[in-house]
Each structure stands twice: as structure tokens, then as C-alpha cells.
Amino acid sequence: MIDIALNLIVVLVTIGVVMVTVLLHVAYLTYFERKILGWMQDRMGPMEVGYHGLLQPIADGLKLFFKEDIVPAQANKIIFTLAPILVLVPALIGFAVIPFGRDSIHIFGLTFRPYVTDINIGILYILAFASIGAYGVLWGGWASNNKYSLLGGLRSAAQVISYELSLGLAIVGVLLMAGSLSLVKITEAQGGGLLHWFILPQFVAFVIYLISAIAETNRLPFDLPEAESELVAGFFTEYSGMRFAFFFLAEYANMILVSCIATILFLGGWHAPFEALGFIPPVLWFVVKVYFFLFFYIWIRGTLPRLRYDQLMMFGWKVMIPLALANILVTSAVLYFVRV
Amino acid sequence: MPGEFVPTNYLPILVFIAIALAFGGVTLLLGKILRPSRIYKAKLTPYESGSIPFSDARAPFPLRYYLIAMIFVIFDIETVFLYPWAVVYNELKLYGLIEMALFILVLLVGYFYAWKKGALEWD
């Protein structure tokens, strides 16, 4: 009985730490995005609230919290309310299986592992829940009873399912090499320095994953579901206040999640690039790699123009999927001849 | 790895889902209590660039979305088939390689059929 209680405490503390970390990162990711975009466009970015605008995310959060929340008269109230939660929850719980570091921490005789749980279907679990998020977007778009929302929701759903295929197929290459679906085991399979990371043998898969991940999270240059110039705000046009904030939170949490997965699948997770640098804590390596991907996201946003929708769908179906399938065939054949 | 299934590993996920749901619910509820609500008719009309909406938004939409969804379901299931194969590929050896090459070939036939039929076009 005490054992169960202690385990529960460990689990609750780990979940708490993970959730607070993710939410804080989401808040400050919006700040860094505005700052970096500002610098890229020769502006200052947020400067007013706090030192160099450092308190801006907190001000934004408070504002959204106290903002009036409007439900349009013709909207379907229940679905309209449920949609933001249905988008947010999958984005958050994906972090349950992410191994952030190597070492467990021992305090008061309790062992805190660097992940919430390690299940043997880790990556499948994340993909499964990521798909549920698409329902939230579709619900939100439909329930609003607004033309922009409906179009945005439809576009988003079509885009997400199209790129989910190439994303899933790209991951198969990594699974072939690692021989496991558990993210902990995939990380462990890449030990021993830079040359053992899967980015080298699976470079094609890495590029496919990166492009699909940007499309999955509806980010520029694939942000057609919320293309301001034609669809106002896409599926969350009618949302305001905290519900709007949830869509926003989910988008950024998803960005962090796919960056974490990219780090684990292709950049060796918490492994140091050289054995000699092993004295730096593994968690730090993980964070640095994730930050690189997050910066890459913003960098892409500041660089590339938006695609046209038909180009986006054609690219997904006619380029990414054949490439990903070819990658699987080549990887499995090469692996067979190497391992014989 | 086969035979390593530990259901207790899944309990933290249930706890996590519960906490994430509670986070969503409590935040929305707190917001509902704290924020103002001064609504009037014009504020509740759907946004349509400033004009009064001239028709219901739930109009028929292109059938193409439906077609894409259908193709997705087919291909996604085939993708899921690849996952267990990839995990045990080491043990399957040549049998696994040939078997999956055939599987992907069949998949490609369907893919090019859909392509030639114009199911992937978006104009």
C-alpha cells in the first residue's frame, strides 16, 4: 500500500515537473519567436513589458485569461467548448514517454526517472494521440458555424492526415535500425557519439520527418489552415479568450513535442556528440538539440513564403510518400546485407 | 521486445491524461468566473469581414476532402502494418525482407492506380 502511494507521488511529481516545464517553454517560445522574427526583420521585437520584453508572455497570458469569451449565437455550444480541450490534451500527454535525460534522481529514497513512463510502444502512442488532435481542429472549425472556420478546419484536417502518412513512414526507417518502438531504447541504440546517430544513415527520413512535422503542426510555410491573408485565423477565427489560448498553447506544445521526437529519433536524444564531452549533463544535450529544432522552425518561418494549397497537397502525396517508401525499401535491404 | 508487456507502465499515462483534462477544465472554469461577459446581438454573429453573414456556413464542401480521407485510411493502415515488421526485422532476416518488399510493391500498385485515376490531384 505504501509502495503504491510512493509510486503515485513519484509519478505525480514527474508529471508536474514535465507539465510546468512544457507550459513555461510554450510561453517563452512565443516570446523568442517574436524576438527572433523581429531581429530577422531588423526590428526589436517586444520591448515594453519587463526588461527587453521578458514579461511579455505573462502579460499575454493574463490578458487572454481575463478576456471576454464569446460563443457565436449559431455555434454548436458543446462541440465549440470541447474542441480546444481536445486539441490541448493530446499535445500535452505526448510528453509522457519522452526521455529527457539519462540519470535518475534520488531524493528521500525515491527514484525520479527522467521520463514519466517508458512503454514499449512509445512512438506509436505519440502518433496515435497526435491524430486525435486533428479531430479537435475539425470540431472547432465546424462548430463555429463560420465560413472561414469551416474551410480552415477542413484544410487543416486534410493537410494533417496527408503529412501524417509520410511522417509515419519516415519513422519506420529509424525503427528498422533501432528495433524498438520505445523512445528510451531508440535513444540507447544511438550511443557512442555523433557517428552512431540515426541522422547519418537515415538522412532522407530525417528530411521527410522535418518537413512533415512542420506541416503537421500547421506552421509556416505550411500554415494554410490559418493563413491570415485568406482565412482570417482559419479554424479558430471565432475563438477568443482562454479557448483561443488553448489552441495557441496546443500549437506550440506540439512544436516542442515534434522537436523532442526529432531529437530522439535522429540526433541521439540525450547523447553527447563526442565521448570527450560526456561530462556535460545529458539533459543539457537534449535541451540544446530541442532548442536547435525550435530555432529552425522560427528560422523557416522568417525565410520561406507560404505555399499554395494544391502545391502543398501534391507535394505531400506525390513527393513525400514515394520518397518515404523508397527509404524503407533501401534501408531494409541495406540492413539485411550489412547484418548477414 | 515480445513478452515484455507491463501494464503498470501505462498507469502514469492515465494519470497524465486526467491531469491534462483537469488543467483544461479548471482553467476554463476559472476563466469563466473571472472574466466579464457583456454580450449583445452583433457581437454574437459569426465573423465575416464586417458584413452580416449572408448564408449558413455549413454549405456543401468539395468531395475531394472525402476522397483524401479515404485514401488516407487505406495507406495509414498499411503504415501501421510496417511498424511491428520494423521492430522484429532483425529476427525475420531474408523472409522479412522479401515479404515486406512484396507488401510495399502491392501498396505501390494501389498508389499509382490512385495517382493515374486522378485521386491525388488538387485543382
Interface residues (C-beta under 8 A of the other chain):
Chain A: L8 V11 L12 T14 I15 M19 F65 F66 K67 E68 D69 I70 V71 P72 A73 Q74 A75 T81 P84 I85 L88 V89 L92 I93 A96 V97 V116 T117 D118 I119 N120 L124 Y125 W142 S144 N145 N146 K147 Y148 S149 L150 L151 L154 A157 A158 I161 S162 E164 L165 G168 L169 V172 L175 L176 G179 S180 L181 V232 T237 E238 G241 M242 R243 F246 Y309 D310 M313 M314 W317 K318 I321 P322 L325 I328 L329 S332 A333 L335 Y336 R339 V340
Chain B: M1 E4 F5 N9 Y10 L11 P12 I13 V15 F16 I17 I19 A20 L21 F23 G24 G25 T27 L28 L30 G31 K32 L34 R35 P36 S37 R38 I39 K41 K43 L44 T45 P46 Y47 E48 S49 P53 D56 A57 R58 A59 F61 Y65 I68 A69 F72 F75 D76 T79 V80 L82 Y83 A86 V87 V88 Y89 N90 K93 L94 G96 L97 M100 A101 I104 L107 L108 Y111 W115 L120 E121 W122 D123
